[in-house]
Amino acid sequence: MGYVAVTGGQEAIEASIELLKEYRSEGGTPLDIGAVRDRMGLLIDRIMSEAGLYAPDYAALALKQCEGSPEEAVFLLRAYRSTLPRNYTSRTVKGDDMHIRRRISAAFKDIPGGQMLGPTYDYVHRLLNFDLQNEQEEDLQSWRKEFDEKAHALEETPKTDTAPRVLDLLRAEGLVEDIEEDTSEPVDVTMENLPLPAPRSAILQTLTRADTGFVSGLAYSDIRGFGMSHPTIGELRYGSLEIEVDYPLEEGEAWYVGDIFVTEVESLMGTKAGKEGIGLGYGCVFGRNDTKAIAMSVLDRALTLDIDSPTSDMEFVLLHGDCLEMNGFISHLKLPHYVTFQSKLDSLRARKRSLEHGNDQTK
């Protein structure tokens, strides 16, 4: 492509960067990174998921640096991630071991361990709360103290915060479609080119890092009739998982390194032609993001179907949802295309002259 330098060169670029800082520093109230991390949790979770790096503090810093732009924050976080050494590989974690804070099923009313609504906007009135304009930190902390005391009073009888999988009930009855287990070494899409056709490990990694809006939009199109994967949520759970690595000083021992919060979904789908049992779709993303996890489960299932549908086209789905590549390619259109565009104009003008000359000869 014929890119050339913008008039003004380095001086113009430096002035543009200065203007960015001027825009970011508007107003008289400094933006505290801790406040962004603690009070903008859903946005932080989305950034971490699309960046593939569980680091709430750094996600908040990235958002402050780029004026809250999700795609720029993801870019910053991924760039930083690429500089980090990999000293250990964590042990495999299972959703069964999740310390649950939210757990629902749309397929069954009564489930082992009970349903837990947890933190969700599903049941709030979508009305602007103008009281928040005058919210004082003292009042907020006073409310939190009352809430903590109330929660403590309800914990008179200890309860387990883990629960069995809802769909294990269907598996025990043999009602779930048999799926051949993939025992191959997982592909790391951050270190290797995405192979096509992609193995399940690469599919799930790519979907969990894909742009939330893209994944949701594709899943919506699939459900509305451009595919065949209309789901029923067998189980959606949100909570924390303990991450462990092999202890370097003693073989066979585990070393606890921290917790991560994830949303995990198992969706029930229609059965494939020639198959017996209920089909499944799986989704798992960092933090609280019900919509993306559900949408991911829809696409996970759609990509296993051999049908003529955009959402079952592996190359289309996996190669176009990456936040960085998508926004990067669209943004590159702002770069100078003087040479290529002038070439098009020259060709068009030559064609026009040729046609006009031909008409003159006819006369």
Number of C-alpha atoms within 10 A of each C-alpha: 8 11 11 11 10 11 9 8 9 11 10 12 13 11 10 12 12 12 12 14 13 10 11 15 13 9 8 6 7 8 12 11 19 13 11 20 21 13 11 12 16 13 20 27 23 24 34 24 27 27 28 21 19 20 18 19 14 20 27 26 19 23 24 17 17 16 15 16 14 20 20 20 26 26 21 19 25 19 12 13 15 12 8 8 7 7 6 11 9 14 13 8 12 9 21 13 16 23 19 22 16 17 22 22 23 13 16 13 9 11 18 10 15 13 17 14 14 14 11 11 8 8 8 7 8 8 6 7 8 8 7 8 7 7 10 9 9 9 10 10 11 11 12 12 12 11 12 12 11 11 11 10 10 10 9 8 6 7 8 8 12 15 18 14 19 22 20 12 14 15 14 9 8 13 15 20 18 14 8 6 6 10 6 9 8 12 18 13 15 13 8 9 10 18 12 11 10 15 15 16 15 21 23 21 19 24 28 23 24 27 26 23 14 19 28 19 13 21 26 18 15 22 18 12 11 16 22 22 31 19 22 18 20 21 22 23 29 28 24 20 19 16 16 19 15 16 13 11 8 9 8 9 11 15 16 12 10 10 14 14 20 23 26 27 28 26 30 25 24 16 17 15 8 5 10 13 16 18 20 25 25 19 24 26 28 26 24 25 21 20 16 29 27 29 28 32 29 33 30 24 24 26 22 15 18 11 13 10 15 17 28 23 16 17 16 11 21 23 13 15 21 22 21 19 14 16 15 14 10 10 10 10 9 8 12 15 15 14 13 13 12 11 13 12 12 12 12 12 12 12 12 12 12 12 11 11 11 11 10 9 7 6 5
